[in-house]
Amino acid sequence: MLEETNDNLSGSEVRTDGNLATDIQENSNSETAKNETATDTEEANSLSKRQQALNEIEASNAEEHEDETLKARHEIPMPDYETFSMEVLVDELQKLVTNEKVMSIRDHVEEIKKAFLSKYNHFIEEKKEEFQAENPESTEEFEYHFPLKTKFDQFYTLYKDNKHTHFKSLENNLKNNLATRLAIVEELKELINPNENIKDTLKSFNELRERWKNAGPIPKDKYNHVWNNYHFHIENFYDYLHLDREARDLDFKHNLELKQKIISRVEELLQEQDINKAFRELQDLHRIWKEDIGPVSREHRDEIWNQFSDLTKKMHDKREVLFEKIRGTEQENLEKKNSIIAQIEELGTIKVNAHSQWLVQIEKVEALRNAFFSTGKVPSEVNEATWAAFKTAVRNFNSFKNSFYKDIKKEQNENLNKKNALVAKANELKESEDFSATTPIMKQIQEDWKKIGHVPRKYSDKVWTEFKEACNHYFNRLKEQRNEHNAEEMEAFDKKKEYLETIKEFQLAGDHKTDLDAIKQHIENWKNLGRVPYTRRHIEGKFNKILDALFDKLSLSKKDSDMMRFTNKIENLSENNDNRKLENEKIFIIRKIEEVQNEIFQLENNIQFFTNTKNAKKENSIVLEVRKNIAIHKESLETWKEKLKQLRNLNQE
């Protein structure tokens, strides 16, 4: 406490151990202290807290006096960087490094670095675990390129370079300024000389004070010692030199008024809602009190200093209340983070057996991770332990998850082998010229591909690209071939249209064999004209109607006529590669066979019923009718079976 201790200083040589005021006071008051009773505990605590508040401000001012760029640091708000994502942290670092003075952002940069590296290291650990899970037998060294880390390193390196340059420049200035201030102190000592002219002494005194104001910053570890020595000799000059009393009293009065104004301002600051802002201004007022304002008269010295230091303690107490509130918030954050950790730990024990279910679990953990990062600071003494518990919980969940994916690794490799086989088959067929035979196979290959499950992620894109290129190559060739055939099909359509007019005029000769051969020749001629475009296939129906009319006129059995119509129909479908209709026809025939067989079975059961009755002779006519129906159905059954056989033979060709 500068003001209350320096009043007791004698004119002896000044000590340079940095504790000048306290040591001299203790020596000068030693006899008195022996006779005084011990101060009670409450008063001692009060003095201790007051000194704590003063020491806190003194230390901060010493640091800022060394580097004046630090005075601006409180103007940059300090957000809770732990809640920021890595992307936002890098953006904040870039803005600070490129726009602010290097020492003003020191605390900010270190907080950003701590938050970023915590998240980055956690991120890399997860990626490494994923790599090891996917490549359990690999000897390959894990590497992961993260562009955001490169960007962070770039701006952090720029900050360090700027700081190095700043300190290098500052170091020389501090040494020179310290030497200058120590020299001024020595010159102040020499001013106390009764033989000197008072006017010359005052002139020299004022010149030294002006030189002191302009001397610049000095190392913070020398700050208090040098300032205490300086003030001691300033006060010594006032107290022991025979100055002009009127001039001295005016100076004392002016200094007193300035210090009273500071005290009034501190009283106002005690009402300020923004405690941090008020404390920063109080710190500035202490600097002004110490560095800019001279001493006051001895009678006011203790009183005004005690008043100022008591107000400082009150501000310090208010700040402590704020810190206590912050600590309460940090405790709430700790409880939230512990709850999040517990939830992640629980998810690390719930076993699920499907990829889709694991995706849900992973999404839950990711949401909890984001909640953890967005929750504010916890008490510093448990920060490391909380972070370690979080990392362990996430790591255990990932290990639990990876064990599932290790189990399906074998299945994925089998799927890869299947897909590689399809790729090889597609590559083998992609140059085929037999489009009618190859196209159904290629389509089936594509269907088979869809049915195969996932393959290892690192092969997925490669195998899919190879398969797609092979299929695209084939179907592009097929499209080109169809475009070439389109002109031929239109020509065939025109010929069939012309032929249709000719056959309409055809008349049967009346001779069964001659007429049958003629109809067969028309069918053969029609086929030889070629295939027509898909959109023109209605002409086939017109031709079939004409054939039906001719068959009706011809004295053929119903079965022969039906089979000839059927043969012509399926041959047309086959020539047009209409596999869907051929398959539908096959299904229809199989159902008809089952239907006819059921009818025959039912009729035979009915006969059995009638033949077992007492009046079987009377029912003979009914039985005969049933037997006749059975014969008709059996004949129909043979026709359907022959159609099915013909269809199956067509598929085998």
Solvent accessible surface area in square Angstrom, and as a share of the most:
residue,aa,sasa,rsa
1,M,65,0.29
2,L,23,0.12
3,E,6,0.03
4,E,29,0.13
5,T,5,0.03
6,N,8,0.04
7,D,16,0.08
8,N,62,0.32
9,L,8,0.04
10,S,60,0.39
11,G,55,0.53
12,S,68,0.44
13,E,130,0.58
14,V,9,0.05
15,R,102,0.37
16,T,101,0.59
17,D,68,0.35
18,G,25,0.24
19,N,89,0.46
20,L,1,0.01
21,A,8,0.06
22,T,69,0.40
23,D,30,0.15
24,I,22,0.11
25,Q,50,0.22
26,E,107,0.48
27,N,99,0.51
28,S,63,0.41
29,N,52,0.27
30,S,45,0.29
31,E,117,0.53
32,T,72,0.42
33,A,62,0.48
34,K,150,0.63
35,N,129,0.66
36,E,112,0.50
37,T,128,0.74
38,A,102,0.79
39,T,73,0.42
40,D,90,0.46
41,T,102,0.60
42,E,142,0.63
43,E,90,0.40
44,A,44,0.34
45,N,78,0.40
46,S,50,0.32
47,L,81,0.40
48,S,68,0.44
49,K,106,0.45
50,R,20,0.07
51,Q,60,0.27
52,Q,98,0.44
53,A,0,0.00
54,L,11,0.06
55,N,78,0.40
56,E,61,0.27
57,I,1,0.01
58,E,50,0.23
59,A,63,0.49
60,S,22,0.14
61,N,6,0.03
62,A,7,0.06
63,E,35,0.16
64,E,0,0.00
65,H,10,0.04
66,E,34,0.15
67,D,5,0.02
68,E,95,0.42
69,T,32,0.19
70,L,3,0.01
71,K,60,0.25
72,A,35,0.27
73,R,49,0.18
74,H,76,0.34
75,E,125,0.56
76,I,30,0.15
77,P,108,0.68
78,M,87,0.39
79,P,46,0.29
80,D,41,0.21
81,Y,6,0.02
82,E,30,0.13
83,T,40,0.23
84,F,50,0.21
85,S,53,0.34
86,M,25,0.11
87,E,95,0.43
88,V,65,0.37
89,L,0,0.00
90,V,0,0.00
91,D,66,0.34
92,E,37,0.17
93,L,1,0.00
94,Q,64,0.28
95,K,108,0.46
96,L,14,0.07
97,V,10,0.06
98,T,78,0.45
99,N,111,0.57
100,E,75,0.33
101,K,127,0.54
102,V,20,0.12
103,M,3,0.01
104,S,4,0.02
105,I,2,0.01
106,R,61,0.22
107,D,61,0.32
108,H,5,0.02
109,V,1,0.00
110,E,71,0.32
111,E,42,0.19
112,I,0,0.00
113,K,62,0.26
114,K,95,0.40
115,A,4,0.03
116,F,0,0.00
117,L,50,0.25
118,S,33,0.21
119,K,14,0.06
120,Y,37,0.14
121,N,74,0.38
122,H,3,0.01
123,F,40,0.17
124,I,36,0.18
125,E,56,0.25
126,E,27,0.12
127,K,54,0.23
128,K,91,0.38
129,E,32,0.15
130,E,54,0.24
131,F,48,0.20
132,Q,94,0.42
133,A,11,0.09
134,E,67,0.30
135,N,23,0.12
136,P,84,0.53
137,E,163,0.73
138,S,50,0.32
139,T,142,0.83
140,E,121,0.54
141,E,139,0.62
142,F,41,0.17
143,E,148,0.67
144,Y,91,0.35
145,H,141,0.63
146,F,31,0.13
147,P,87,0.55
148,L,29,0.14
149,K,42,0.18
150,T,78,0.46
151,K,74,0.31
152,F,5,0.02
153,D,57,0.30
154,Q,113,0.50
155,F,18,0.08
156,Y,30,0.11
157,T,64,0.37
158,L,71,0.35
159,Y,2,0.01
160,K,95,0.40
161,D,79,0.41
162,N,55,0.28
163,K,54,0.23
164,H,124,0.55
165,T,90,0.52
166,H,39,0.17
167,F,85,0.35
168,K,131,0.55
169,S,67,0.43
170,L,19,0.09
171,E,90,0.40
172,N,91,0.47
173,N,73,0.37
174,L,16,0.08
175,K,124,0.52
176,N,95,0.49
177,N,25,0.13
178,L,30,0.15
179,A,62,0.48
180,T,55,0.32
181,R,9,0.03
182,L,74,0.37
183,A,46,0.36
184,I,0,0.00
185,V,6,0.03
186,E,88,0.40
187,E,67,0.30
188,L,1,0.01
189,K,47,0.20
190,E,131,0.59
191,L,21,0.11
192,I,58,0.30
193,N,52,0.27
194,P,113,0.71
195,N,143,0.73
196,E,96,0.43
197,N,87,0.45
198,I,64,0.32
199,K,157,0.67
200,D,82,0.43
201,T,7,0.04
202,L,51,0.25
203,K,133,0.56
204,S,42,0.27
205,F,4,0.02
206,N,84,0.43
207,E,89,0.40
208,L,6,0.03
209,R,54,0.20
210,E,94,0.42
211,R,104,0.38
212,W,4,0.01
213,K,119,0.50
214,N,112,0.58
215,A,11,0.08
216,G,23,0.22
217,P,24,0.15
218,I,0,0.00
219,P,25,0.16
220,K,97,0.41
221,D,111,0.58
222,K,85,0.36
223,Y,1,0.00
224,N,52,0.27
225,H,27,0.12
226,V,1,0.00
227,W,5,0.02
228,N,25,0.13
229,N,6,0.03
230,Y,14,0.05
231,H,12,0.05
232,F,5,0.02
233,H,10,0.05
234,I,5,0.03
235,E,7,0.03
236,N,12,0.06
237,F,1,0.00
238,Y,9,0.03
239,D,40,0.21
240,Y,105,0.40
241,L,17,0.09
242,H,162,0.72
243,L,27,0.13
244,D,74,0.38
245,R,160,0.58
246,E,127,0.57
247,A,50,0.39
248,R,46,0.17
249,D,65,0.34
250,L,113,0.56
251,D,35,0.18
252,F,12,0.05
253,K,121,0.51
254,H,98,0.44
255,N,5,0.03
256,L,26,0.13
257,E,74,0.33
258,L,56,0.28
259,K,2,0.01
260,Q,88,0.39
261,K,140,0.59
262,I,13,0.07
263,I,7,0.04
264,S,57,0.37
265,R,89,0.33
266,V,0,0.00
267,E,78,0.35
268,E,100,0.45
269,L,4,0.02
270,L,24,0.12
271,Q,135,0.60
272,E,56,0.25
273,Q,164,0.73
274,D,71,0.37
275,I,23,0.11
276,N,75,0.38
277,K,124,0.53
278,A,0,0.00
279,F,8,0.03
280,R,32,0.12
281,E,49,0.22
282,L,0,0.00
283,Q,2,0.01
284,D,45,0.23
285,L,18,0.09
286,H,16,0.07
287,R,23,0.08
288,I,70,0.36
289,W,8,0.03
290,K,22,0.09
291,E,32,0.14
292,D,85,0.44
293,I,10,0.05
294,G,9,0.08
295,P,2,0.01
296,V,1,0.00
297,S,22,0.14
298,R,114,0.41
299,E,137,0.62
300,H,64,0.28
301,R,0,0.00
302,D,64,0.33
303,E,114,0.51
304,I,6,0.03
305,W,18,0.06
306,N,48,0.25
307,Q,81,0.36
308,F,0,0.00
309,S,0,0.00
310,D,64,0.33
311,L,14,0.07
312,T,0,0.00
313,K,39,0.17
314,K,112,0.47
315,M,0,0.00
316,H,7,0.03
317,D,51,0.27
318,K,67,0.28
319,R,43,0.16
320,E,66,0.30
321,V,106,0.61
322,L,43,0.22
323,F,56,0.24
324,E,104,0.47
325,K,148,0.63
326,I,72,0.37
327,R,108,0.39
328,G,35,0.34
329,T,66,0.38
330,E,31,0.14
331,Q,83,0.37
332,E,100,0.45
333,N,17,0.09
334,L,23,0.12
335,E,105,0.47
336,K,116,0.49
337,K,10,0.04
338,N,73,0.38
339,S,55,0.36
340,I,14,0.07
341,I,11,0.05
342,A,53,0.41
343,Q,79,0.35
344,I,0,0.00
345,E,90,0.40
346,E,107,0.48
347,L,17,0.08
348,G,14,0.14
349,T,102,0.59
350,I,76,0.38
351,K,155,0.66
352,V,23,0.13
353,N,114,0.58
354,A,39,0.30
355,H,76,0.34
356,S,71,0.46
357,Q,88,0.39
358,W,2,0.01
359,L,90,0.45
360,V,79,0.45
361,Q,11,0.05
362,I,57,0.29
363,E,127,0.57
364,K,98,0.41
365,V,6,0.04
366,E,76,0.34
367,A,60,0.47
368,L,27,0.13
369,R,27,0.10
370,N,84,0.43
371,A,38,0.29
372,F,7,0.03
373,F,29,0.12
374,S,68,0.44
375,T,17,0.10
376,G,14,0.13
377,K,68,0.29
378,V,7,0.04
379,P,14,0.09
380,S,98,0.64
381,E,141,0.63
382,V,46,0.26
383,N,36,0.19
384,E,125,0.56
385,A,68,0.53
386,T,9,0.05
387,W,41,0.14
388,A,50,0.39
389,A,41,0.32
390,F,0,0.00
391,K,43,0.18
392,T,62,0.36
393,A,2,0.02
394,V,1,0.00
395,R,86,0.31
396,N,85,0.44
397,F,3,0.01
398,N,13,0.07
399,S,62,0.40
400,F,58,0.24
401,K,21,0.09
402,N,14,0.07
403,S,54,0.35
404,F,29,0.12
405,Y,51,0.19
406,K,103,0.44
407,D,112,0.58
408,I,38,0.19
409,K,44,0.19
410,K,144,0.61
411,E,96,0.43
412,Q,36,0.16
413,N,60,0.31
414,E,81,0.36
415,N,12,0.06
416,L,24,0.12
417,N,97,0.50
418,K,112,0.48
419,K,24,0.10
420,N,67,0.34
421,A,62,0.48
422,L,22,0.11
423,V,9,0.05
424,A,61,0.47
425,K,94,0.40
426,A,0,0.00
427,N,63,0.32
428,E,138,0.62
429,L,33,0.16
430,K,58,0.24
431,E,98,0.44
432,S,26,0.17
433,E,132,0.59
434,D,80,0.41
435,F,22,0.09
436,S,66,0.42
437,A,52,0.40
438,T,6,0.04
439,T,11,0.07
440,P,56,0.35
441,I,71,0.36
442,M,0,0.00
443,K,107,0.46
444,Q,91,0.41
445,I,4,0.02
446,Q,59,0.26
447,E,80,0.36
448,D,48,0.25
449,W,23,0.08
450,K,147,0.62
451,K,154,0.65
452,I,29,0.15
453,G,38,0.36
454,H,128,0.57
455,V,13,0.07
456,P,4,0.03
457,R,172,0.63
458,K,129,0.55
459,Y,86,0.33
460,S,42,0.27
461,D,113,0.58
462,K,131,0.56
463,V,6,0.04
464,W,116,0.41
465,T,58,0.34
466,E,65,0.29
467,F,6,0.03
468,K,85,0.36
469,E,106,0.48
470,A,1,0.01
471,C,4,0.02
472,N,75,0.38
473,H,71,0.32
474,Y,0,0.00
475,F,50,0.21
476,N,85,0.44
477,R,41,0.15
478,L,10,0.05
479,K,136,0.58
480,E,106,0.48
481,Q,38,0.17
482,R,138,0.50
483,N,96,0.49
484,E,121,0.54
485,H,62,0.28
486,N,78,0.40
487,A,73,0.57
488,E,107,0.48
489,E,31,0.14
490,M,65,0.29
491,E,96,0.43
492,A,6,0.05
493,F,22,0.09
494,D,81,0.42
495,K,96,0.41
496,K,7,0.03
497,K,116,0.49
498,E,125,0.56
499,Y,38,0.15
500,L,9,0.04
501,E,99,0.45
502,T,79,0.46
503,I,3,0.01
504,K,109,0.46
505,E,132,0.59
506,F,49,0.20
507,Q,139,0.62
508,L,44,0.22
509,A,81,0.63
510,G,70,0.67
511,D,75,0.39
512,H,75,0.33
513,K,140,0.59
514,T,72,0.42
515,D,5,0.02
516,L,28,0.14
517,D,68,0.35
518,A,30,0.23
519,I,0,0.00
520,K,99,0.42
521,Q,97,0.43
522,H,28,0.12
523,I,18,0.09
524,E,85,0.38
525,N,48,0.25
526,W,2,0.01
527,K,42,0.18
528,N,108,0.55
529,L,46,0.23
530,G,30,0.29
531,R,82,0.30
532,V,2,0.01
533,P,10,0.07
534,Y,154,0.59
535,T,102,0.59
536,R,85,0.31
537,R,57,0.21
538,H,105,0.47
539,I,4,0.02
540,E,19,0.08
541,G,34,0.33
542,K,105,0.45
543,F,0,0.00
544,N,42,0.22
545,K,153,0.65
546,I,29,0.15
547,L,3,0.02
548,D,50,0.26
549,A,49,0.38
550,L,11,0.05
551,F,4,0.02
552,D,107,0.56
553,K,141,0.60
554,L,12,0.06
555,S,95,0.61
556,L,35,0.17
557,S,59,0.38
558,K,175,0.74
559,K,68,0.29
560,D,70,0.36
561,S,9,0.06
562,D,45,0.23
563,M,21,0.09
564,M,35,0.16
565,R,69,0.25
566,F,11,0.05
567,T,39,0.23
568,N,7,0.04
569,K,90,0.38
570,I,3,0.01
571,E,52,0.23
572,N,13,0.07
573,L,26,0.13
574,S,36,0.23
575,E,80,0.36
576,N,17,0.09
577,N,71,0.36
578,D,19,0.10
579,N,82,0.42
580,R,158,0.58
581,K,95,0.40
582,L,17,0.09
583,E,86,0.39
584,N,74,0.38
585,E,26,0.12
586,K,47,0.20
587,I,70,0.36
588,F,102,0.43
589,I,0,0.00
590,I,56,0.28
591,R,161,0.59
592,K,49,0.21
593,I,16,0.08
594,E,93,0.42
595,E,91,0.41
596,V,11,0.06
597,Q,78,0.35
598,N,100,0.52
599,E,79,0.36
600,I,15,0.08
601,F,131,0.55
602,Q,98,0.43
603,L,24,0.12
604,E,75,0.34
605,N,69,0.35
606,N,53,0.27
607,I,16,0.08
608,Q,108,0.48
609,F,135,0.56
610,F,46,0.19
611,T,62,0.36
612,N,109,0.56
613,T,49,0.28
614,K,209,0.88
615,N,82,0.42
616,A,37,0.29
617,K,188,0.80
618,K,162,0.68
619,E,46,0.21
620,N,79,0.41
621,S,79,0.51
622,I,76,0.39
623,V,12,0.07
624,L,105,0.52
625,E,95,0.43
626,V,15,0.08
627,R,124,0.45
628,K,124,0.53
629,N,51,0.26
630,I,15,0.08
631,A,60,0.47
632,I,96,0.49
633,H,49,0.22
634,K,96,0.41
635,E,101,0.45
636,S,39,0.25
637,L,18,0.09
638,E,94,0.42
639,T,13,0.07
640,W,42,0.15
641,K,83,0.35
642,E,73,0.33
643,K,11,0.05
644,L,17,0.08
645,K,132,0.56
646,Q,46,0.20
647,L,1,0.01
648,R,111,0.41
649,N,68,0.35
650,L,38,0.19
651,N,86,0.44
652,Q,149,0.66
653,E,167,0.75
